[in-house]
């Protein structure tokens, strides 16, 4: 018995004056410019960064809280050949990020596995039954990708079972 989740779409109101200005500035169709505006891109510099991304334009990852601790923990796991499990959301950014992370860790010699959520059967985030199965496994490091940030109870359960979570 599968229940389809209902979505609530919030469409930003059009701003033809700003869209036309941005479209002229960038040589884009006004609809494309409006889509950029809807994503918070309001000037040429932001638009170029959005439309032509580069590694140099990424924010410093060490600005994220506890990034140094996460990197240190990953290095220890790789050096000790400790199994690492990546659990990612099943949407496009979760799957893409999980694959990139999986490949990067594997290239560095990590013992790594990956699993993605199933929103139709599990809902959002880390399913509670999965937490209990994981707690009984040999995994000692879980990397949660694009989900889990609003699940402190599940993370505490994992921590109580000796599993570190990034």
Phi and psi restraints in degrees (value plus and minus 20) as a CYANA .aco file:
   2 UNK   PHI    -119.6   -79.6
   2 UNK   PSI     108.0   148.0
   3 UNK   PHI    -122.4   -82.4
   3 UNK   PSI     105.1   145.1
   4 UNK   PHI    -101.4   -61.4
   4 UNK   PSI     115.8   155.8
   5 UNK   PHI     -98.8   -58.8
   5 UNK   PSI     118.1   158.1
   6 UNK   PHI    -104.7   -64.7
   6 UNK   PSI     121.9   161.9
   7 UNK   PHI    -129.6   -89.6
   7 UNK   PSI     126.9   166.9
   8 UNK   PHI    -135.4   -95.4
   8 UNK   PSI      91.1   131.1
   9 UNK   PHI    -111.1   -71.1
   9 UNK   PSI     112.0   152.0
  10 UNK   PHI    -136.5   -96.5
  10 UNK   PSI      88.9   128.9
  11 UNK   PHI    -117.3   -77.3
  11 UNK   PSI     106.9   146.9
  12 UNK   PHI     -86.9   -46.9
  12 UNK   PSI     122.0   162.0
  13 UNK   PHI     -87.7   -47.7
  13 UNK   PSI     124.6   164.6
  14 UNK   PHI     -88.3   -48.3
  14 UNK   PSI     128.2   168.2
  15 UNK   PHI    -150.9  -110.9
  15 UNK   PSI      58.5    98.5
  16 UNK   PHI     -76.4   -36.4
  16 UNK   PSI     -56.4   -16.4
  17 UNK   PHI     -83.1   -43.1
  17 UNK   PSI     -70.4   -30.4
  18 UNK   PHI     -87.6   -47.6
  18 UNK   PSI     -58.1   -18.1
  19 UNK   PHI     -83.2   -43.2
  19 UNK   PSI     -62.8   -22.8
  20 UNK   PHI     -83.6   -43.6
  20 UNK   PSI     -62.5   -22.5
  21 UNK   PHI     -81.9   -41.9
  21 UNK   PSI     -67.2   -27.2
  22 UNK   PHI     -86.4   -46.4
  22 UNK   PSI     -58.9   -18.9
  23 UNK   PHI     -81.5   -41.5
  23 UNK   PSI     -64.8   -24.8
  24 UNK   PHI     -83.6   -43.6
  24 UNK   PSI     -62.5   -22.5
  25 UNK   PHI     -83.1   -43.1
  25 UNK   PSI     -55.8   -15.8
  26 UNK   PHI    -124.5   -84.5
  26 UNK   PSI     -27.3    12.7
  27 UNK   PHI      50.7    90.7
  27 UNK   PSI      17.7    57.7
  28 UNK   PHI    -132.4   -92.4
  28 UNK   PSI     144.7   184.7
  29 UNK   PHI     -90.0   -50.0
  29 UNK   PSI     123.0   163.0
  30 UNK   PHI     -76.8   -36.8
  30 UNK   PSI     -51.6   -11.6
  31 UNK   PHI     -86.4   -46.4
  31 UNK   PSI     -60.7   -20.7
  32 UNK   PHI     -83.4   -43.4
  32 UNK   PSI     -62.3   -22.3
  33 UNK   PHI     -82.2   -42.2
  33 UNK   PSI     -60.0   -20.0
  34 UNK   PHI     -84.0   -44.0
  34 UNK   PSI     -59.4   -19.4
  35 UNK   PHI     -82.1   -42.1
  35 UNK   PSI     -59.3   -19.3
  36 UNK   PHI     -83.1   -43.1
  36 UNK   PSI     -65.0   -25.0
  37 UNK   PHI     -77.9   -37.9
  37 UNK   PSI     -61.1   -21.1
  38 UNK   PHI     -84.2   -44.2
  38 UNK   PSI     -41.3    -1.3
  39 UNK   PHI    -119.4   -79.4
  39 UNK   PSI      -7.8    32.2
  40 UNK   PHI      64.3   104.3
  40 UNK   PSI      -7.9    32.1
  41 UNK   PHI    -115.9   -75.9
  41 UNK   PSI      92.8   132.8
  42 UNK   PHI    -138.9   -98.9
  42 UNK   PSI     -28.2    11.8
  43 UNK   PHI    -160.9  -120.9
  43 UNK   PSI     153.6   193.6
  44 UNK   PHI     -78.9   -38.9
  44 UNK   PSI     -65.3   -25.3
  45 UNK   PHI     -81.1   -41.1
  45 UNK   PSI     -67.0   -27.0
  46 UNK   PHI     -83.1   -43.1
  46 UNK   PSI     -60.1   -20.1
  47 UNK   PHI     -85.2   -45.2
  47 UNK   PSI     -63.6   -23.6
  48 UNK   PHI     -83.2   -43.2
  48 UNK   PSI     -62.6   -22.6
  49 UNK   PHI     -82.5   -42.5
  49 UNK   PSI     -58.6   -18.6
  50 UNK   PHI     -92.8   -52.8
  50 UNK   PSI     -64.1   -24.1
  51 UNK   PHI    -103.1   -63.1
  51 UNK   PSI     -44.7    -4.7
  52 UNK   PHI    -150.9  -110.9
  52 UNK   PSI      48.9    88.9
  53 UNK   PHI     -87.7   -47.7
  53 UNK   PSI     132.9   172.9
  54 UNK   PHI    -163.9  -123.9
  54 UNK   PSI     141.0   181.0
  55 UNK   PHI     -81.5   -41.5
  55 UNK   PSI     -54.4   -14.4
  56 UNK   PHI     -85.5   -45.5
  56 UNK   PSI     -45.5    -5.5
  57 UNK   PHI    -108.0   -68.0
  57 UNK   PSI     -23.6    16.4
  58 UNK   PHI     -91.3   -51.3
  58 UNK   PSI     128.6   168.6
  59 UNK   PHI     -88.7   -48.7
  59 UNK   PSI     136.3   176.3
  60 UNK   PHI     -86.5   -46.5
  60 UNK   PSI      98.0   138.0
  61 UNK   PHI     -83.8   -43.8
  61 UNK   PSI     -42.0    -2.0
  62 UNK   PHI     -94.2   -54.2
  62 UNK   PSI     -22.4    17.6
  63 UNK   PHI     -96.9   -56.9
  63 UNK   PSI     -36.7     3.3
  64 UNK   PHI     -91.9   -51.9
  64 UNK   PSI     121.9   161.9
  65 UNK   PHI     -80.0   -40.0
  65 UNK   PSI     114.9   154.9
  66 UNK   PHI      44.0    84.0
  66 UNK   PSI       1.0    41.0
  67 UNK   PHI     -81.1   -41.1
  67 UNK   PSI     -58.8   -18.8
  68 UNK   PHI     -82.3   -42.3
  68 UNK   PSI     -58.0   -18.0
  69 UNK   PHI     -86.4   -46.4
  69 UNK   PSI     -60.7   -20.7
  70 UNK   PHI     -84.2   -44.2
  70 UNK   PSI     -64.5   -24.5
  71 UNK   PHI     -83.5   -43.5
  71 UNK   PSI     -63.3   -23.3
  72 UNK   PHI     -80.9   -40.9
  72 UNK   PSI     -63.2   -23.2
  73 UNK   PHI     -84.8   -44.8
  73 UNK   PSI     -61.1   -21.1
  74 UNK   PHI     -83.5   -43.5
  74 UNK   PSI     -62.9   -22.9
  75 UNK   PHI     -80.9   -40.9
  75 UNK   PSI     -61.8   -21.8
  76 UNK   PHI     -83.2   -43.2
  76 UNK   PSI     -63.4   -23.4
  77 UNK   PHI     -83.5   -43.5
  77 UNK   PSI     -61.4   -21.4
  78 UNK   PHI     -85.3   -45.3
  78 UNK   PSI     -65.9   -25.9
  79 UNK   PHI     -83.1   -43.1
  79 UNK   PSI     -56.1   -16.1
  80 UNK   PHI    -109.4   -69.4
  80 UNK   PSI     -18.6    21.4
  81 UNK   PHI      36.8    76.8
  81 UNK   PSI      15.9    55.9
  82 UNK   PHI     -99.7   -59.7
  82 UNK   PSI     113.0   153.0
  83 UNK   PHI     -81.5   -41.5
  83 UNK   PSI     113.3   153.3
  84 UNK   PHI    -136.6   -96.6
  84 UNK   PSI     114.9   154.9
  85 UNK   PHI    -136.0   -96.0
  85 UNK   PSI     108.7   148.7
  86 UNK   PHI    -119.7   -79.7
  86 UNK   PSI     107.0   147.0
  87 UNK   PHI    -139.9   -99.9
  87 UNK   PSI      95.6   135.6
  88 UNK   PHI    -140.6  -100.6
  88 UNK   PSI     136.0   176.0
  89 UNK   PHI     -86.4   -46.4
  89 UNK   PSI     135.1   175.1
  90 UNK   PHI    -111.3   -71.3
  90 UNK   PSI     -12.9    27.1
  91 UNK   PHI    -103.6   -63.6
  91 UNK   PSI     156.8   196.8
  92 UNK   PHI     -83.3   -43.3
  92 UNK   PSI     -59.8   -19.8
  93 UNK   PHI     -94.5   -54.5
  93 UNK   PSI     -53.7   -13.7
  94 UNK   PHI     -85.7   -45.7
  94 UNK   PSI     -65.4   -25.4
  95 UNK   PHI     -86.0   -46.0
  95 UNK   PSI     -63.4   -23.4
  96 UNK   PHI     -82.9   -42.9
  96 UNK   PSI     -67.3   -27.3
  97 UNK   PHI     -83.2   -43.2
  97 UNK   PSI     -58.7   -18.7
  98 UNK   PHI     -84.0   -44.0
  98 UNK   PSI     -62.6   -22.6
  99 UNK   PHI     -85.3   -45.3
  99 UNK   PSI     -64.3   -24.3
 100 UNK   PHI     -81.2   -41.2
 100 UNK   PSI     -66.1   -26.1
 101 UNK   PHI     -83.8   -43.8
 101 UNK   PSI     -63.8   -23.8
 102 UNK   PHI     -77.2   -37.2
 102 UNK   PSI     -69.8   -29.8
 103 UNK   PHI     -83.9   -43.9
 103 UNK   PSI     -62.7   -22.7
 104 UNK   PHI     -84.0   -44.0
 104 UNK   PSI     -63.1   -23.1
 105 UNK   PHI     -87.9   -47.9
 105 UNK   PSI     -61.8   -21.8
 106 UNK   PHI     -82.3   -42.3
 106 UNK   PSI     -60.5   -20.5
 107 UNK   PHI     -82.3   -42.3
 107 UNK   PSI     -44.8    -4.8
 108 UNK   PHI    -112.9   -72.9
 108 UNK   PSI     -11.3    28.7
 109 UNK   PHI      69.8   109.8
 109 UNK   PSI      -8.4    31.6
 110 UNK   PHI     -92.2   -52.2
 110 UNK   PSI     128.4   168.4
 111 UNK   PHI    -110.1   -70.1
 111 UNK   PSI      83.0   123.0
 112 UNK   PHI    -152.5  -112.5
 112 UNK   PSI     120.8   160.8
 113 UNK   PHI    -147.0  -107.0
 113 UNK   PSI     142.8   182.8
 114 UNK   PHI    -158.1  -118.1
 114 UNK   PSI     128.6   168.6
 115 UNK   PHI    -165.2  -125.2
 115 UNK   PSI     123.9   163.9
 116 UNK   PHI    -136.3   -96.3
 116 UNK   PSI     138.3   178.3
 117 UNK   PHI     -93.8   -53.8
 117 UNK   PSI     145.0   185.0
 118 UNK   PHI    -146.4  -106.4
 118 UNK   PSI      80.0   120.0
 119 UNK   PHI     -80.6   -40.6
 119 UNK   PSI     -50.4   -10.4
 120 UNK   PHI     -89.3   -49.3
 120 UNK   PSI     -57.8   -17.8
 121 UNK   PHI    -120.9   -80.9
 121 UNK   PSI     -49.1    -9.1
 122 UNK   PHI    -124.0   -84.0
 122 UNK   PSI     -36.4     3.6
 123 UNK   PHI      58.0    98.0
 123 UNK   PSI    -177.6  -137.6
 124 UNK   PHI    -110.5   -70.5
 124 UNK   PSI     130.6   170.6
 125 UNK   PHI      59.7    99.7
 125 UNK   PSI    -181.9  -141.9
 126 UNK   PHI    -104.8   -64.8
 126 UNK   PSI      97.9   137.9
 127 UNK   PHI     -85.8   -45.8
 127 UNK   PSI     118.4   158.4
 128 UNK   PHI     -76.6   -36.6
 128 UNK   PSI     -64.5   -24.5
 129 UNK   PHI     -79.3   -39.3
 129 UNK   PSI     -54.8   -14.8
 130 UNK   PHI     -84.9   -44.9
 130 UNK   PSI     -60.3   -20.3
 131 UNK   PHI     -78.7   -38.7
 131 UNK   PSI     -64.7   -24.7
 132 UNK   PHI     -86.2   -46.2
 132 UNK   PSI     -60.3   -20.3
 133 UNK   PHI     -84.7   -44.7
 133 UNK   PSI     -63.1   -23.1
 134 UNK   PHI     -83.2   -43.2
 134 UNK   PSI     -58.2   -18.2
 135 UNK   PHI     -81.4   -41.4
 135 UNK   PSI     -46.5    -6.5
 136 UNK   PHI    -114.3   -74.3
 136 UNK   PSI     -17.6    22.4
 137 UNK   PHI    -114.5   -74.5
 137 UNK   PSI    -199.0  -159.0
 138 UNK   PHI    -107.2   -67.2
 138 UNK   PSI     -23.3    16.7
 139 UNK   PHI     -86.7   -46.7
 139 UNK   PSI     114.0   154.0
 140 UNK   PHI    -141.6  -101.6
 140 UNK   PSI     -22.5    17.5
 141 UNK   PHI    -161.6  -121.6
 141 UNK   PSI     102.7   142.7
 142 UNK   PHI    -137.7   -97.7
 142 UNK   PSI     110.9   150.9
 143 UNK   PHI    -130.9   -90.9
 143 UNK   PSI      99.5   139.5
 144 UNK   PHI    -119.3   -79.3
 144 UNK   PSI     105.7   145.7
 145 UNK   PHI    -136.3   -96.3
 145 UNK   PSI     100.1   140.1
 146 UNK   PHI      43.8    83.8
 146 UNK   PSI       6.4    46.4
 147 UNK   PHI    -187.8  -147.8
 147 UNK   PSI     152.5   192.5
 148 UNK   PHI      68.9   108.9
 148 UNK   PSI     -31.5     8.5
 149 UNK   PHI     -87.8   -47.8
 149 UNK   PSI     -41.6    -1.6
 150 UNK   PHI    -126.1   -86.1
 150 UNK   PSI      10.1    50.1
 151 UNK   PHI    -146.2  -106.2
 151 UNK   PSI      38.7    78.7
 152 UNK   PHI     -82.3   -42.3
 152 UNK   PSI     -51.3   -11.3
 153 UNK   PHI     -85.8   -45.8
 153 UNK   PSI     -63.1   -23.1
 154 UNK   PHI     -84.2   -44.2
 154 UNK   PSI     -60.6   -20.6
 155 UNK   PHI     -85.0   -45.0
 155 UNK   PSI     -59.8   -19.8
 156 UNK   PHI     -83.5   -43.5
 156 UNK   PSI     -59.6   -19.6
 157 UNK   PHI     -81.8   -41.8
 157 UNK   PSI     -63.0   -23.0
 158 UNK   PHI     -84.0   -44.0
 158 UNK   PSI     -63.9   -23.9
 159 UNK   PHI     -81.8   -41.8
 159 UNK   PSI     -61.1   -21.1
 160 UNK   PHI     -84.4   -44.4
 160 UNK   PSI     -43.4    -3.4
 161 UNK   PHI    -111.2   -71.2
 161 UNK   PSI     -14.7    25.3
 162 UNK   PHI      65.9   105.9
 162 UNK   PSI      -1.2    38.8
 163 UNK   PHI    -127.1   -87.1
 163 UNK   PSI     100.9   140.9
 164 UNK   PHI    -100.0   -60.0
 164 UNK   PSI     123.6   163.6
 165 UNK   PHI    -145.2  -105.2
 165 UNK   PSI     110.5   150.5
